[in-house]
Amino acid sequence: MSAHLGKPHVDNVRVVLVTTDNCDHQIWMTATARKKVAVDRILDAIPEGWTASLLDIKLLPRERSQLRLQAGEVRKLSRR
């Protein structure tokens, strides 16, 4: 088992733009090191027919730690 299992994986948070079938946009995030895996994880979480594209956004260390994402976790950002 990995020594990081169960610990926040905040070094590799990928930001993804999701476009719904009615052309609305959403921002999703996932904690994964590989860019291709990030998009695949988001595509697995959203309805068929929606699209996902990786955004070139680097989060600050403070922002990554506040998310508390676990390795492989996918999360949709909500408006406050």
C-alpha positions as CSV (number, residue, x, y, z in Angstrom):
1,M,0.0,0.0,0.0
2,S,1.0,3.5,-0.6
3,A,2.3,5.7,2.2
4,H,0.0,8.4,1.0
5,L,-3.2,6.3,1.1
6,G,-5.9,8.2,3.0
7,K,-3.9,11.4,3.1
8,P,-4.8,14.6,1.1
9,H,-3.1,14.6,-2.3
10,V,-2.9,18.3,-2.8
11,D,0.2,18.6,-5.0
12,N,-1.6,17.6,-8.2
13,V,-5.0,19.2,-8.3
14,R,-6.2,19.5,-11.9
15,V,-8.9,22.0,-12.9
16,V,-11.3,20.9,-15.6
17,L,-14.0,22.8,-17.6
18,V,-17.1,20.8,-18.1
19,T,-19.6,21.7,-20.8
20,T,-23.1,20.3,-20.4
21,D,-25.4,19.2,-23.2
22,N,-27.2,22.6,-23.0
23,C,-23.9,24.5,-23.3
24,D,-23.7,25.5,-19.6
25,H,-20.2,25.5,-18.1
26,Q,-19.0,24.1,-14.8
27,I,-15.7,23.9,-13.1
28,W,-14.6,20.5,-11.7
29,M,-11.4,19.5,-9.9
30,T,-9.6,16.2,-9.4
31,A,-6.5,15.2,-7.5
32,T,-4.3,13.2,-9.9
33,A,-0.8,13.6,-11.2
34,R,-1.5,12.8,-14.9
35,K,-3.4,15.2,-17.0
36,K,-5.1,12.5,-19.2
37,V,-6.3,10.7,-16.1
38,A,-7.8,13.9,-14.7
39,V,-10.0,14.3,-17.8
40,D,-10.9,10.6,-17.8
41,R,-12.0,10.8,-14.1
42,I,-14.2,13.8,-14.8
43,L,-15.7,12.1,-17.8
44,D,-16.6,9.1,-15.7
45,A,-18.4,11.4,-13.2
46,I,-20.5,13.5,-15.6
47,P,-23.4,12.5,-17.8
48,E,-22.8,11.0,-21.2
49,G,-22.8,13.7,-23.9
50,W,-21.1,16.3,-21.7
51,T,-17.5,17.3,-22.4
52,A,-14.5,17.9,-20.3
53,S,-11.3,19.8,-21.1
54,L,-8.3,20.5,-18.9
55,L,-7.7,24.1,-17.9
56,D,-4.1,25.5,-17.5
57,I,-4.7,26.8,-14.0
58,K,-2.2,26.3,-11.2
59,L,-3.6,26.6,-7.7
60,L,-1.7,28.1,-4.9
61,P,-0.5,25.7,-2.2
62,R,-3.0,27.3,0.3
63,E,-5.9,26.8,-2.2
64,R,-4.9,23.2,-2.8
65,S,-4.7,22.4,0.9
66,Q,-8.1,24.1,1.5
67,L,-9.8,21.7,-1.0
68,R,-8.7,18.6,1.1
69,L,-9.0,16.4,-2.0
70,Q,-8.0,12.8,-1.6
71,A,-6.0,11.1,-4.4
72,G,-8.3,10.3,-7.3
73,E,-11.2,12.3,-5.8
74,V,-13.4,14.3,-8.2
75,R,-15.4,17.4,-7.1
76,K,-17.6,19.9,-8.8
77,L,-17.1,23.5,-7.6
78,S,-20.2,25.2,-6.4
79,R,-21.0,28.8,-6.2
80,R,-21.1,30.4,-2.8
